Amino acid sequence: MGVMDCIPALEQVFKEEFPQAEVQRCIVHLSRNVLARTPRKLKGEIASELRGIFYSPSEEKVRERFADFRLRGAWRKRSRRL
């Protein structure tokens, strides 16, 4: 597995050299990108939810927490009022 920072050329070379390997986005950079587009008042809540997703004990739990994050959308409703 290769952990990348969303640099297309690097991912392409990695995939050419290791065709059987998977590529995963670096969670630090992914979090920064999400939080850069998050209203200031919601940054703490969203950061906490992201950590809960990223550090889940199993893939099943990750998928469950991510689905809940998307469906619940409490942060979406509040961001419209800001």
C-alpha positions as CSV (number, residue, x, y, z in Angstrom):
1,M,0.0,0.0,0.0
2,G,1.2,3.5,-0.8
3,V,0.0,6.5,1.1
4,M,0.0,9.5,-1.1
5,D,-0.7,13.2,-0.9
6,C,-2.9,13.4,-4.0
7,I,0.0,14.1,-6.4
8,P,-1.1,12.5,-9.7
9,A,2.4,12.0,-11.1
10,L,3.6,10.2,-8.0
11,E,0.5,8.0,-7.9
12,Q,1.0,7.1,-11.6
13,V,4.7,6.1,-11.0
14,F,3.8,4.2,-7.9
15,K,1.0,2.2,-9.8
16,E,3.4,1.5,-12.6
17,E,6.1,0.1,-10.2
18,F,3.7,-1.7,-7.9
19,P,0.6,-2.6,-10.0
20,Q,-0.9,-4.9,-7.3
21,A,-0.6,-2.3,-4.5
22,E,-3.4,0.0,-3.4
23,V,-3.1,3.8,-3.0
24,Q,-4.6,5.5,0.0
25,R,-4.9,9.2,0.6
26,C,-2.9,10.6,3.5
27,I,-5.4,11.3,6.3
28,V,-3.6,14.4,7.4
29,H,-3.8,16.0,4.0
30,L,-7.4,14.8,3.5
31,S,-8.4,16.3,6.9
32,R,-6.7,19.6,6.1
33,N,-8.5,19.8,2.8
34,V,-11.9,19.1,4.4
35,L,-11.3,21.5,7.2
36,A,-10.2,24.3,4.9
37,R,-13.7,24.2,3.4
38,T,-15.5,24.0,6.8
39,P,-17.0,27.0,8.5
40,R,-14.9,28.1,11.5
41,K,-17.7,27.4,14.0
42,L,-17.9,23.7,12.8
43,K,-14.2,22.9,12.5
44,G,-13.9,21.3,16.0
45,E,-17.0,19.1,15.5
46,I,-16.0,18.0,12.0
47,A,-12.4,17.3,13.0
48,S,-13.7,15.2,15.8
49,E,-16.0,13.2,13.5
50,L,-13.2,12.7,11.0
51,R,-10.9,11.3,13.7
52,G,-13.7,9.0,14.7
53,I,-13.9,7.7,11.2
54,F,-10.2,7.4,10.5
55,Y,-9.4,5.7,13.8
56,S,-12.2,3.2,13.8
57,P,-11.3,-0.3,14.8
58,S,-12.5,-2.0,11.6
59,E,-13.4,-1.4,8.0
60,E,-17.0,-2.1,8.9
61,K,-17.0,0.5,11.6
62,V,-15.4,3.0,9.2
63,R,-18.1,2.5,6.7
64,E,-20.8,2.8,9.3
65,R,-19.4,6.0,10.8
66,F,-18.9,7.6,7.4
67,A,-22.4,6.7,6.4
68,D,-23.7,8.2,9.6
69,F,-21.6,11.3,9.1
70,R,-23.1,11.8,5.6
71,L,-26.7,10.9,6.5
72,R,-26.9,12.7,9.8
73,G,-25.6,15.9,8.3
74,A,-26.1,18.0,11.5
75,W,-23.1,20.0,10.5
76,R,-24.7,20.7,7.1
77,K,-27.9,22.1,8.6
78,R,-25.9,24.4,10.9
79,S,-23.5,25.5,8.2
80,R,-26.4,26.9,6.2
81,R,-27.3,29.2,9.1
82,L,-23.8,30.6,9.4
